[in-house]
């Protein structure tokens, strides 16, 4: 054994560190999941707004605009049915 040199004592990990770390990780995962869900909801609302706008154009627009809007609506409907 060398003189003057001491081996540092092992630090004990407090018992509450593991549950706290688990809770922190769980909360981060939950926030990420909530963030993903909010993104999906925002995308769905955006698509719904576009469909509503095209519906108004298809109903009240000029003949040319109606034809274009109906084309979009038919395409979206087919896409929706295939999901």
N, CA, C and O of each residue as an XYZ file, in Angstrom:
332
protein
N       0.844     -1.182      0.000
C       0.000      0.000      0.000
C       0.879      1.232      0.000
O       1.888      1.293      0.703
N       0.494      2.191     -0.780
C       1.275      3.421     -0.878
C       0.877      4.368      0.228
O      -0.297      4.521      0.568
N       1.891      4.995      0.774
C       1.612      5.977      1.821
C       1.149      7.288      1.208
O       1.575      7.675      0.120
N       0.283      7.945      1.919
C      -0.176      9.268      1.504
C      -1.302      9.243      0.477
O      -1.852     10.291      0.139
N      -1.639      8.097     -0.008
C      -2.704      8.014     -1.000
C      -3.864      7.232     -0.419
O      -3.689      6.121      0.084
N      -5.038      7.811     -0.490
C      -6.210      7.121      0.048
C      -7.175      6.806     -1.080
O      -7.280      7.543     -2.060
N      -7.845      5.743     -0.924
C      -8.864      5.350     -1.891
C     -10.152      6.050     -1.499
O     -10.603      5.945     -0.358
N     -10.746      6.770     -2.457
C     -11.992      7.458     -2.101
C     -13.076      6.448     -1.742
O     -13.194      5.379     -2.340
N     -13.838      6.823     -0.766
C     -14.932      5.955     -0.323
C     -16.013      5.933     -1.395
O     -16.263      6.942     -2.054
N     -16.644      4.797     -1.565
C     -17.744      4.695     -2.525
C     -18.900      5.546     -2.032
O     -19.293      5.498     -0.867
N     -19.424      6.318     -2.953
C     -20.581      7.129     -2.588
C     -21.823      6.275     -2.744
O     -22.015      5.596     -3.753
N     -22.636      6.324     -1.752
C     -23.895      5.590     -1.833
C     -24.902      6.427     -2.611
O     -25.022      7.637     -2.418
N     -25.601      5.762     -3.471
C     -26.652      6.433     -4.234
C     -27.894      6.450     -3.363
O     -28.369      5.402     -2.925
N     -28.417      7.643     -3.113
C     -29.637      7.700     -2.301
C     -30.747      6.878     -2.959
O     -30.858      6.816     -4.183
N     -31.553      6.259     -2.121
C     -32.607      5.372     -2.630
C     -33.623      6.095     -3.511
O     -34.241      5.470     -4.374
N     -33.803      7.374     -3.312
C     -34.830      8.071     -4.083
C     -34.325      8.565     -5.435
O     -35.110      9.119     -6.206
N     -33.051      8.385     -5.748
C     -32.522      8.869     -7.021
C     -33.100      8.080     -8.194
O     -33.474      8.672     -9.206
N     -33.178      6.779     -8.076
C     -33.674      5.962     -9.186
C     -35.135      6.285     -9.503
O     -35.458      6.515    -10.669
N     -36.027      6.311     -8.515
C     -37.415      6.678     -8.849
C     -37.524      8.091     -9.422
O     -38.329      8.332    -10.322
N     -36.723      9.024     -8.910
C     -36.766     10.392     -9.439
C     -36.311     10.409    -10.894
O     -36.920     11.063    -11.740
N     -35.228      9.680    -11.172
C     -34.735      9.621    -12.550
C     -35.783      8.977    -13.457
O     -36.016      9.442    -14.572
N     -36.405      7.918    -12.978
C     -37.456      7.265    -13.754
C     -38.594      8.243    -14.024
O     -39.079      8.331    -15.152
N     -39.019      8.971    -13.009
C     -40.110      9.939    -13.182
C     -39.724     11.023    -14.173
O     -40.538     11.432    -15.001
N     -38.472     11.495    -14.090
C     -38.015     12.517    -15.031
C     -38.056     11.989    -16.463
O     -38.537     12.666    -17.371
N     -37.544     10.771    -16.653
C     -37.559     10.183    -17.994
C     -38.985      9.945    -18.474
O     -39.301     10.184    -19.640
N     -39.833      9.479    -17.588
C     -41.233      9.241    -17.953
C     -41.906     10.553    -18.363
O     -42.643     10.597    -19.348
N     -41.648     11.615    -17.605
C     -42.249     12.914    -17.928
C     -41.755     13.422    -19.275
O     -42.534     13.967    -20.058
N     -40.450     13.244    -19.553
C     -39.921     13.683    -20.846
C     -40.556     12.886    -21.982
O     -40.924     13.451    -23.012
N     -40.682     11.577    -21.794
C     -41.298     10.737    -22.813
C     -42.752     11.164    -23.023
O     -43.231     11.239    -24.154
N     -43.442     11.441    -21.923
C     -44.841     11.850    -22.009
C     -44.961     13.169    -22.767
O     -45.843     13.320    -23.612
N     -44.080     14.124    -22.471
C     -44.125     15.411    -23.166
C     -43.858     15.234    -24.655
O     -44.497     15.877    -25.488
N     -42.907     14.354    -24.988
C     -42.615     14.112    -26.397
C     -43.828     13.494    -27.089
O     -44.166     13.867    -28.212
N     -44.470     12.561    -26.421
C     -45.658     11.920    -26.981
C     -46.779     12.939    -27.158
O     -47.455     12.949    -28.187
N     -46.976     13.787    -26.167
C     -48.008     14.827    -26.263
C     -47.681     15.770    -27.414
O     -48.569     16.173    -28.166
N     -46.404     16.122    -27.550
C     -45.996     16.991    -28.649
C     -46.286     16.376    -30.007
O     -46.752     17.058    -30.920
N     -46.007     15.074    -30.137
C     -46.308     14.385    -31.393
C     -47.806     14.386    -31.661
O     -48.235     14.627    -32.790
N     -48.591     14.123    -30.646
C     -50.048     14.091    -30.810
C     -50.582     15.470    -31.197
O     -51.470     15.580    -32.043
N     -50.042     16.515    -30.580
C     -50.489     17.867    -30.928
C     -50.143     18.187    -32.376
O     -50.914     18.847    -33.072
N     -48.992     17.724    -32.826
C     -48.618     17.909    -34.225
C     -49.585     17.202    -35.160
O     -49.974     17.747    -36.192
N     -49.971     15.981    -34.792
C     -50.938     15.234    -35.599
C     -52.296     15.928    -35.612
O     -52.960     15.983    -36.647
N     -52.704     16.452    -34.468
C     -53.984     17.167    -34.387
C     -53.932     18.427    -35.241
O     -54.892     18.741    -35.945
N     -52.816     19.150    -35.183
C     -52.674     20.368    -35.980
C     -52.740     20.043    -37.472
O     -53.371     20.772    -38.238
N     -52.098     18.963    -37.884
C     -52.147     18.560    -39.295
C     -53.566     18.194    -39.710
O     -54.017     18.558    -40.796
N     -54.264     17.474    -38.841
C     -55.645     17.093    -39.149
C     -56.537     18.322    -39.260
O     -57.381     18.401    -40.153
N     -56.355     19.280    -38.358
C     -57.154     20.512    -38.422
C     -56.852     21.294    -39.692
O     -57.753     21.877    -40.294
N     -55.592     21.307    -40.099
C     -55.207     21.990    -41.331
C     -55.889     21.339    -42.532
O     -56.421     22.029    -43.402
N     -55.870     20.011    -42.575
C     -56.531     19.299    -43.676
C     -58.037     19.559    -43.669
O     -58.645     19.746    -44.723
N     -58.634     19.568    -42.477
C     -60.077     19.822    -42.386
C     -60.416     21.225    -42.874
O     -61.433     21.427    -43.538
N     -59.564     22.190    -42.546
C     -59.802     23.565    -42.998
C     -59.724     23.647    -44.521
O     -60.520     24.342    -45.152
N     -58.765     22.939    -45.105
C     -58.643     22.941    -46.567
C     -59.863     22.295    -47.216
O     -60.375     22.790    -48.220
N     -60.321     21.199    -46.644
C     -61.510     20.526    -47.182
C     -62.729     21.440    -47.067
O     -63.532     21.530    -47.995
N     -62.861     22.114    -45.932
C     -63.996     23.029    -45.755
C     -63.936     24.161    -46.771
O     -64.956     24.539    -47.348
N     -62.738     24.701    -46.989
C     -62.594     25.786    -47.960
C     -62.939     25.302    -49.365
O     -63.628     25.990    -50.117
N     -62.456     24.119    -49.710
C     -62.775     23.575    -51.033
C     -64.267     23.282    -51.159
O     -64.838     23.424    -52.240
N     -64.894     22.878    -50.067
C     -66.336     22.644    -50.081
C     -67.106     23.919    -50.375
O     -68.081     23.907    -51.126
N     -66.667     25.011    -49.783
C     -67.321     26.305    -50.026
C     -67.121     26.718    -51.478
O     -68.052     27.182    -52.135
N     -65.887     26.544    -51.975
C     -65.618     26.902    -53.374
C     -66.437     26.020    -54.313
O     -66.986     26.504    -55.303
N     -66.518     24.725    -54.000
C     -67.280     23.806    -54.852
C     -68.758     24.164    -54.878
O     -69.449     23.911    -55.865
N     -69.230     24.742    -53.808
C     -70.653     25.083    -53.731
C     -70.956     26.477    -54.284
O     -71.994     26.686    -54.912
N     -70.050     27.429    -54.049
C     -70.366     28.823    -54.378
C     -69.401     29.470    -55.367
O     -69.558     30.650    -55.681
N     -68.426     28.746    -55.858
C     -67.425     29.344    -56.743
C     -67.887     29.422    -58.186
O     -68.982     28.988    -58.542
N     -67.010     29.993    -59.006
C     -67.288     30.041    -60.441
C     -67.217     28.613    -60.996
O     -66.667     27.725    -60.345
N     -67.760     28.392    -62.170
C     -67.724     27.033    -62.742
C     -66.305     26.448    -62.823
O     -66.106     25.267    -62.534
N     -65.331     27.263    -63.211
C     -63.940     26.777    -63.270
C     -63.434     26.407    -61.879
O     -62.833     25.351    -61.685
N     -63.684     27.289    -60.918
C     -63.235     27.032    -59.549
C     -63.925     25.806    -58.959
O     -63.318     25.027    -58.224
N     -65.199     25.652    -59.292
C     -65.940     24.486    -58.793
C     -65.317     23.186    -59.297
O     -65.158     22.223    -58.547
N     -64.972     23.182    -60.570
C     -64.371     21.982    -61.158
C     -63.046     21.640    -60.470
O     -62.786     20.476    -60.167
N     -62.227     22.630    -60.230
C     -60.941     22.413    -59.554
C     -61.173     21.926    -58.125
O     -60.536     20.974    -57.675
N     -62.084     22.584    -57.420
C     -62.361     22.211    -56.027
C     -62.902     20.789    -55.940
O     -62.513     20.030    -55.052
N     -63.794     20.425    -56.853
C     -64.326     19.058    -56.854
C     -63.227     18.035    -57.120
O     -63.234     16.945    -56.549
N     -62.289     18.390    -57.982
C     -61.158     17.496    -58.242
C     -60.338     17.256    -56.981
O     -59.963     16.125    -56.675
N     -60.063     18.345    -56.250
C     -59.341     18.207    -54.978
C     -60.133     17.352    -53.988
O     -59.584     16.450    -53.355
N     -61.413     17.643    -53.864
C     -62.239     16.908    -52.902
C     -62.317     15.420    -53.243
O     -62.239     14.574    -52.353
N     -62.468     15.104    -54.520
C     -62.512     13.697    -54.924
C     -61.187     13.004    -54.613
O     -61.168     11.875    -54.123
N     -60.086     13.686    -54.901
C     -58.767     13.112    -54.608
C     -58.572     12.868    -53.127
O     -58.077     11.815    -52.726
N     -58.960     13.840    -52.309
C     -58.824     13.681    -50.850
C     -59.725     12.561    -50.338
O     -59.346     11.803    -49.445
N     -60.932     12.467    -50.919
C     -61.849     11.417    -50.489
C     -61.271     10.037    -50.815
O     -61.329      9.127    -49.988
N     -60.721      9.885    -52.006
C     -60.108      8.605    -52.385
C     -58.921      8.285    -51.474
O     -58.741      7.138    -51.063
N     -58.126      9.285    -51.164
C     -56.987      9.092    -50.257
C     -57.477      8.661    -48.872
O     -56.896      7.773    -48.247
N     -58.537      9.290    -48.408
C     -59.104      8.957    -47.099
C     -59.626      7.521    -47.083
O     -59.423      6.793    -46.110
N     -60.287      7.122    -48.145
C     -60.843      5.763    -48.213
C     -59.754      4.703    -48.241
O     -59.969      3.586    -47.770
N     -58.594      5.034    -48.784
C     -57.517      4.043    -48.892
C     -56.752      3.856    -47.586
O     -55.949      2.931    -47.463
N     -56.995      4.723    -46.621
C     -56.284      4.612    -45.333
C     -56.930      3.656    -44.458
O     -56.471      3.434    -43.338
